[in-house]
């Protein structure tokens, strides 16, 4: 019996479950012709929420970059932190998520999740205020007084948006558990509805939720941007250490496809717009444009797939300062850049 809930974002539920099972059998899923058989390996990638930040992953799917490498990749949505659990349990081959999430979920594990390719190299979280609310300025004092006593829809406890919100509150001299009311729904997609129904004052998140809230008149432009923290390993492709050791060829193929997708997103905005329209069909043209404008302006995506020490240090500092994680960490235990370095141009 599963202990987490999957929301499928592509094909039917049967395909998800089948794909998850086949992911455990490298080399399975062959398709063939009368002359020869071509092996297609089926993999499952778990995502915590469907976000525009994961665009390079979707591009690699739709543009056939994975297929060029002999891979068929299924993306499933596993909420409530189950994106990491899905890999640990073997229900998914890999995960797209933060180095902090991998470190937290794999702590004391004999087979930890390791980041092999960067995707989102900025802290892709913004703070928004319900319509009619806004800080009087952007100084620390202004923010501190504005946030004090507010109901903050911060997302799942231990999730990156929640950690970043706690980190800011602590930096401002506020106690997240006493000076504000932290509301922590497991599904990050509920933030628009909660503020719309006056069940919260402040919300956090990324696109497309930001543009959806603006379009619905729930809030205005974000009043605080965490991308300003700079290099930040917010969303990387992670796989188990045993996968790297036992099947490095597949990890290399997956990385090759992701690097091609990252380059395409950086250089071809019309392509990015087309794929986003497929993945977010209910998003208006105006909201789609605004979402992409924000992503490009904030240098959201990694240009080369490399996870720098600075990106990991900033990410892990947020995790530690938020008092959710205790102990030390080792960059070389959390990250393995051999596949990015070996990738063919």
NORRA-V564128 format. One record per residue. RES is the residue in one small letter. SS is DSSP state (alpha for helix, beta for strand, coil for the rest). Layout:
# NORRA-V564128
res = {RES & RES}
ss = {SS & SS}
This chain:
# NORRA-V564128
res = {x & x & x & x & x & x & x & x & x & x & x & x & x & x & x & x & x & x & x & x & x & x & x & x & x & x & x & x & x & x & x & x & x & x & x & x & x & x & x & x & x & x & x & x & x & x & x & x & x & x & x & x & x & x & x & x & x & x & x & x & x & x & x & x & x & x & x & x & x & x & x & x & x & x & x & x & x & x & x & x & x & x & x & x & x & x & x & x & x & x & x & x & x & x & x & x & x & x & x & x & x & x & x & x & x & x & x & x & x & x & x & x & x & x & x & x & x & x & x & x & x & x & x & x & x & x & x & x & x & x & x & x & x & x & x & x & x & x & x & x & x & x & x & x & x & x & x & x & x & x & x & x & x & x & x & x & x & x & x & x & x & x & x & x & x & x & x & x & x & x & x & x & x & x & x & x & x & x & x & x & x & x & x & x & x & x & x & x & x & x & x & x & x & x & x & x & x & x & x & x & x & x & x & x & x & x & x & x & x & x & x & x & x & x & x & x & x & x & x & x & x & x & x & x & x & x & x & x & x & x & x & x & x & x & x & x & x & x & x & x & x & x & x & x & x & x & x & x & x & x & x & x & x & x & x & x & x & x & x & x & x & x & x & x & x & x & x & x & x & x & x & x & x & x & x & x & x & x & x & x & x & x & x & x & x & x & x & x & x & x & x & x & x & x & x & x & x & x & x & x & x & x & x & x & x & x & x & x & x & x & x & x & x & x & x & x & x & x & x & x & x & x & x & x & x & x & x & x & x & x & x & x & x & x & x & x & x & x & x & x & x & x & x & x & x}
ss = {coil & coil & coil & coil & coil & beta & beta & beta & coil & coil & coil & coil & alpha & alpha & alpha & alpha & alpha & alpha & alpha & alpha & alpha & alpha & coil & coil & coil & coil & coil & coil & coil & coil & beta & beta & coil & coil & coil & coil & beta & beta & coil & coil & beta & beta & beta & beta & beta & beta & beta & coil & coil & coil & coil & alpha & alpha & alpha & alpha & alpha & alpha & alpha & alpha & alpha & alpha & alpha & coil & coil & alpha & alpha & alpha & alpha & coil & coil & beta & beta & beta & beta & beta & beta & beta & beta & coil & coil & coil & alpha & alpha & alpha & alpha & alpha & alpha & alpha & alpha & coil & coil & coil & coil & beta & beta & beta & beta & coil & alpha & alpha & alpha & alpha & alpha & alpha & alpha & coil & coil & coil & coil & coil & coil & coil & beta & beta & beta & beta & beta & beta & beta & beta & coil & coil & coil & coil & coil & beta & beta & beta & beta & beta & coil & coil & coil & coil & coil & coil & coil & coil & coil & alpha & alpha & alpha & alpha & alpha & alpha & alpha & alpha & coil & coil & coil & beta & beta & beta & coil & coil & coil & coil & coil & coil & alpha & alpha & alpha & alpha & alpha & alpha & alpha & alpha & alpha & alpha & alpha & alpha & coil & coil & coil & coil & coil & coil & coil & coil & coil & beta & beta & beta & coil & coil & coil & coil & alpha & alpha & alpha & alpha & alpha & alpha & alpha & alpha & alpha & coil & coil & coil & coil & coil & beta & beta & beta & beta & coil & coil & coil & alpha & alpha & alpha & alpha & alpha & alpha & alpha & coil & coil & coil & beta & coil & coil & coil & coil & beta & beta & alpha & alpha & alpha & alpha & coil & coil & coil & coil & coil & beta & beta & beta & beta & beta & beta & alpha & alpha & alpha & alpha & alpha & alpha & coil & alpha & alpha & alpha & alpha & alpha & alpha & alpha & alpha & alpha & alpha & alpha & alpha & alpha & alpha & alpha & alpha & alpha & alpha & alpha & alpha & coil & alpha & alpha & alpha & alpha & alpha & alpha & alpha & alpha & alpha & alpha & alpha & coil & coil & coil & coil & coil & alpha & alpha & alpha & alpha & alpha & alpha & alpha & alpha & alpha & alpha & alpha & alpha & alpha & coil & coil & coil & beta & coil & coil & coil & coil & coil & coil & coil & alpha & alpha & alpha & alpha & alpha & alpha & alpha & alpha & alpha & alpha & alpha & alpha & alpha & coil & coil & coil & coil & coil & coil & coil & coil & coil & alpha & alpha & alpha & alpha & beta & coil & coil & alpha & alpha & alpha & alpha & alpha & coil & coil & coil}
